[in-house]
Amino acid sequence: MTAIRVKICGITSIADAQSALDAGADAIGLVFYGHSPRAVSIEQARAIAASVGPFITVVGLFVDADESYIRDVLANVSLHVLQFHGNEAREFCEKFQRPYMKAIRMKPELDVAQEINKYLSASAILLDAYRAGVPGGTGETFDWGRVPNESARPIVLAGGLTPENIASAIESTHVYGVDVSGGVESSPGQKDPRKVAQFIVNARHA
């Protein structure tokens, strides 16, 4: 059985990045969305990305950002993967010569397979909880039974994941990877090293 991949998102400091790495995270996420309490500046992001070494994936999260802003970030921050969390079309996601992950918010009426098929060039599809007007970070789960058993692209599960529910989430969905932010924090934007470590242990033993 393939080991689950774990991304710790919303990293705002070198210390939090290091604790995620020490706990065994495969990837960290940097949020370039000003309305988020986990947003980082280009300067912060550059320092964090430079601190993690060559064998950790650094993901940059954007929400309907201007192309010029994304290119400015890419010129200054060593990002390996882009994560698009808004209403970006496939053609926009493909512009930046980087692997990308497209987030899909699980609206009740959404045809998940049809939506995934719009982004066949994505490295993965991230499925997140839906709340009107909120692009992510809601702390809410969705019905994991809606995660497709077979998908044209690898699936990353997000939305309300915690150390307490991650094993059940993985056992219910058999996804490629999981993505957590608020569920391992002591306060918005501040990771709790103990929660991060427990989350990863529970995920890997699911």
N, C-alpha and C positions, 0 to 999 in steps of 0.2 A: 504494500500500500504506500502510495506517495505521501511524503510528509506535508502537512498543511503549511502554507506560507503565511507569515504574519507581518502586517504593516501597522506601525504605530504612527498615527496621524496627529497633526496639530502640534508638532514639536516647536517650541519657542526658545529653547536655550541649548547650549552645548552640553550642559549637565544632563538635561532630559534626553538628548540624543545619545549620550554615552550610557545612561542607565538602560535605554532600550536595546542598545547593542550588547551590553553586558548580559542582559536577560535572554539574548538570542534572537532578536527581531531580524527579519530578512530585509525590511525596508522601513524608512521613516518618511513622513509626509510633512511638507512645508506649505502653509496656507497663504496664498497671495490673493486674499479677498478681504478688503478693508472692513467689511461689516462683521467679520468673525472675531470673537474674542481671542482666537488663536492666530490671527494674522501676524505675519512677520514682514519687516522691511527687507529690501534687497540686501542691505548691509548685514542685517542679522542672518539672513538666509545664507549669504556667502560664507560667513564664519561657521555656521552650523554644518553646511555641506562640506567644507574643507576639513572639518574635525573628525569625520567618520571613517576615513580611509577608503581604499579602493573596492572593498568587497561587500559594501552595503548599498542597496538601491535607494537613491534619493529621488523622491517624487514631488513634483510641484503641482499644487491644486489651484485651479482657476475657475472662476464663475463668470461666464459671459464677458471675459476680459477683452480689451482692445488688442488687436494683433501687435501693435507697436509696443504695448506694455509687456506682452509675453516675450517678444524679441529682446527687449531691454533686460528682462530677467535672465533669459538664456545667455545673453552676452556677459552676464556678471556672476551667475550662480551655476555651479556644476550639477545640473539636473540630468538624471538618466531617463526618467519617464514623466510625461505630462498627464495630469488627471483633470478631465473636463467635467465640471459639476453643474453646468447650466444647460442652456438650450442650443449648444453648439452643434452645427451640422457636421457630417462626416468630412466634407471638403475642407472645412475650417480646421478640424482636428489634424488633418493630414499635412498642413502647411509647414510644419516646424521641423521636419526631418528628425523626429524623436518618436520612439514608441509611445503610444498613448493608451490611456484607460478612460473609457466613457462611463460616467455614472448615470444610472437610470433610476428615477424615483418611482416607487411602486404604487402608482395611483390605482385605486380599486378597479377601474375599467380597463387598465392597460393590458394589451396583448404583448406579453413579455418576449416571446420568441420573435414576433414581428419587429419589435423595437431593437432587439439584438441584431437582427439581420440588416438594419440600417448602418451598422458600424462593424462590418466584417473586416475592416483593416485595423481594428483595435487590437492591442495586445491582450486585453481583457475587458470584461464588462463588470462594473461594480453595481450591485443592487442595493439600494438604500431605501429607508422608510420615506414615506411621502407626508409632508404637511404643507398646506397651501402657503405660498409666499416664503418658504424657508428652504434654501437649497441643500441643506444637510446639517449635521450636528444637532439633530433634534433630541437625541437620547431615546428615541422610540424604536421599537422593533416593528416588523411586519410579519405577515403569515408566511413562515418559511416553507410551507407547502406549495407556495407559488414559484419557488425556485425550480427552474426546469431541470429534469434529470439528465437530459442531453442538451447541449448547447453548441452553437457554431463557434463560440469563443469561450475561453476559460472564464469562470465566474468568481468574483470576489464578493464576499458577503459583508455588509455593513449595516449600521442602524441598531442602536441600543444594545450593542454587545458589551458584556461584562465578564469578569472572571467567573461569576456564578453561572452564567447561561451559555458560555462559549462551547462547552463540550456538547450540550444538547443541540446547539445550532449546527455544529459540524456534523454530528451524527444524523441530523435531520436532512441535511442538504448535500453532503459530500462535495463541497465546493473546492476550488483550487486554492483559494486564500481567504483570509479574513482581515478586516480593517477596523481598528478601534481608535477612538479619541477620548470622548468624554467619560467612557466607562472605566478608564484607568487614570482619572485625574483626582487630585485633591481639591482643585478649584479650576475654573475655565482657563486653559492654557498652561496649567501647572501639572505635570505628570507626577503620580505617586509611584516611586520605584517598586514598592511592594506589590501594588496592584498590577503594574506592568509585568513583573516577573511571574506573578500567579496566573495572569491571563495567558502568558505564553506557555507555561507549564501545563495548564489545563487544556489549551488548544492542542499541544503536541501529544497529549495522552488520550485525546478523544478517540 
